[in-house]
Amino acid sequence: MVRRNMDLASFLANAPSLFGEEATQEEEVDPDISRGLHHGAIRCFGFPNGDTLSCVRWDSRFHITSTDIIRALVHRFEDILRPVVNVKKFEEGVFSDLRCLKPGVDARLELPRSEFLELLYKHHCVRTQKKQKVFYWASVPHDMLFRDALERDLKREAMGIEPTTKITKDADPSSLVVIGGVELPLSVPPTLAAHLHTSAPAAGSAAAGPVSTPLVTSASHPPASTAASTAPPSCAGDSDTHPLHPAEPAAASWPEDPAASTALLNGGWAGVDLHTLRRKT
């Protein structure tokens, strides 16, 4: 069953509860694979472009694939008017973040062409039936993944490196985005980016190396207002169910703060207190 009458944040938070509803003929239940101890059932969220995101029940647990995690993130970036323009590099960053979710704790490791992978492949939840992790629904910190992906691109912009996402002409570059209780600017002002780039002539050499943000709460990240009780230990303090709130235009944008610029250049992105980059009102 494809859900179109609820937003993505609500689906990510409540999809497992949808399995409590009475079964209908429209349900995505596969009778050929639902046998023995395996009971495969799917609830889907439909995107405007025709893609779907699936919550899959298998062996009495709820799952989501890395393919669908990427789909959710791509949609959320489109929703804030900063669509993905370099899919391959964007996915590389997210896959790196997902390494903190370990098999046996936050995911199950499926062998090639397993029954479960057959089900997932049949319903377009995975692109291949190679050996891979399939994540437990409640263990995926969707907000943290979204925030880290945006931070990576803000760092790229600030350092003069091509980002994987770019704001559209209709977006307000000075707006803020609230993700899981943390405010981030939608874009780095060109004046600040130019200042940082000229202040660090060697910054361009960083383009050859990866730009990563660990999937761990740092001191510059205040805890989300509601934390997922089932989040993995390495991702504690972040919510995977907090909706993406609209940006507040009145909140203003980054000034060219020399102290913050120096911290960004010398200490790395994780050492920058995002609150110091906002204009005092």
N, C-alpha and C positions, 0 to 999 in steps of 0.2 A: 504494500500500500504506500503510495507516494503522498506525503504531507505537503500541502501548499497553503494551508490556512494558519500557519504559525511561522515565526521568524526563526532564523538559524540559531540564535542564542538559546531560545526556548527548546529547540530540538536537541541541541547539545546537552542541555541540562536535564531534559525530561524524557528522552527517547526510550530508555528502558521501561518506564512506566506505561508506555503505549502498548506493551505486550500484555498488559492486564486486561485490555479491552477484548470483548467477544470476537472471536475469529470470524472473518467474512470471506467470501469467495475472491475478493480482490487482494487478499494477503499474499505476500511473496513467500509462500511455503513450498519447498521442493520435496515432493513425496518420494522421489527416487533416492535422495540422499538422507532424508529424515527417517532413519531406521536404527534399530538397536538402541544404544545409549545416546546416539547423536540425533538431536532434534533441531533442524535448521529452520529458522524463521527470520525474516528481515522486515524492518521498518525503514522507509526511505524518506529523505527530504529532497524535494525537487528544486533545482536552481533555474533561473530564467533561461539559461542557455541550453537547457535540456539535460545537463548532468545531474546526477543524484548522489547523495551522501547516505550511507547505509549504517544502521545499527543492527548488528547480526547476533542473534542468540544461537549459541552452540555449546553443547555440554553444560547447559544451565548457566552459562555466563554470557555477558554482552561484550561485543567486540567492535573494533573499528580498525580499518587498514591504513597504512601510511598514504596510500593513494587518496583515500577519502579525507585524511587529515590535511593533505595538500589542497584538495578541492575547497575545504572549508576556509583555509587561510587565503586562497586566491579570491574567494568571494568576499571575505571581510576586507581585503585590500581594495577591491573594486567598490565596496560600499563606502569607504572613506575617500573615494576619488583619487586613489593612488594605486592603479592597477599594476600587475606584474608584467614587466617587459623582457626580462631575461629568465625564462622558466627554468632552464637547466641549473643556473647558479643559485636561483632562489631555492630550488629543491635541495641542492647540496647543503645549504645552510640548515634547512629544516631537518634533513636526515641526520646531520651532525648533532643537532639538538636532541633528536629522538634516541640517541645512543644511551642517554641516561635512564631509559626505561628498559629494565632488564628482563629477559625471559625467566619465567617461573615466578616472578614477582609482579611485574607490570604488563607482561605479554606472554604469549605462547609461541614457541618456535615450531613452525610447520615445515615438515619435510616436503620435498618436491612432489607435486601431483597428489597430495593427500586428499582425502574426501572433503575436508574443510576448504582447501584451496580450490577444489573443483567447484564447490558451491559459490565461493567468492568470485571466481573467474567467470562463471556463468552469468552472474548478476553484475558484472563490470565493477566489482569492488577492488580488484587487483588487475594489473596489466600482464602479469606473468605468473606461472605456477612454479617458479623456482623457490628454493628454500628461503623463508623469510619470517619475520616476526609479525604477528597479528596482535594488536594491543587490546588490553582490557579497557572497556569504555570508560570506567571511572578513574583510570590511572593516567589519562591523557590530559595535561594541563593546557587546554586550548588557548587560554588568555596569555599564558606565559610564552607559548610558541609565537603567538601573534606579536606580542610586545618585543620579544627578542629579534624577530625578523625585521620589525620596523626600526629598532635601534641599530641593527647592522647597517641598514641602508642610510640612516641619518649619519652614522659614522662615515660611511663611504662618501656621502655628499660633502661632509665637513672636510674631509681629507682630499677632495678632488678626484675621487675614484668613482667610476660609473656604477650607479646603484642598480639593483634588480627590479625596483619599482619606481615609478615616477608619477608625480601629481598631474592631473589633467588641467586643462585651461580653465575649467569651471570650478576648480578647487580654490579655497582661500588658504594660501601658504602660511598665514599667520595664525590659523586656528590650532586648537589643541585637541587631541584625541585621548579619551579616558579608556584605558584597557585594564580591567581587573583592579580598579582603584588607583591606578598609576596614570598620571598625565604625561603625554609626550607630544612634542610639536609635530605637526603634519609634515613640515619641511624645514630644512636649514636655510635661513635667509641668505641670498647670494653674497651680501656684504660680509656676513660672518664667515661664510665658506671661503671667500677670497682672502680674508684676513688670516684665517687659519692656514690656508695653503701657502701664502707668502711668508708666514712666520715659520714654516717648516719646509724648507726646500727639499729635504729628503723624503717628504711624505709620499711623493709620487712613487718611490720605490716600493712602497707597501702594496701597490697594486698587484705585484707579482705573488704576494702571499695571501692566504685566506683571511677574511675578516669575519671573526666569529665572536659570538656572545654566548657564554656558557649558560645552560639551562639551570641556573642556580640563582636564588634570590640574593642580591647584593645589598650593601648598606644604602645605596642610593635608591633602592626600590622599597617604598613603604609596602607593608603587607596589604593584600586585597581585603576589602570589607568583609567578604565571606570566603573562607578557605575550604577547599574540598577536603572532607575528612578522609577520603580514600586516595589522596594524592601521594605519590611515592616520596620516600624520605628525602631524596635529593632535591625535590621540588616543593618542599613544605613551605606553607605560607602563601601559596598562590592558588587562586580559584580558577577552575576550568569551566565554571558556569556563569560567571559574572557577565552580563550583556555588555555589548559595546555601546556606550552612550554617545549621543551626538556631540560634536565638538562645540565648545562655547566660544563664540567670536569675541566676547568681552574679555576673555582671559589673556589676550595679547600674546606676543611672541618673544623669541630670544633677543636680548640686546648683545652688543659686542662687548662682553665682559672679559677683560684681559685675564683676570684670575682663572675664570672658567676655561678660557682658551688655553692657558698654560697647562691646566690640569688635564685637558683633553689631549694635548700634544705629548705631554711627558708621562702622565699616569695612565693613559688609555681611557676608553669610553666608560668602563665600569667604575672608574674613579671620579667621574664627574657627577656632582649632585645636581640633578635635573632642576631642582627648585632654584638654584642660583642662576639658571639660564633664562628665567622668566622675568619679565618686566615687573617691577614693583608698582602697585597701583595705590 
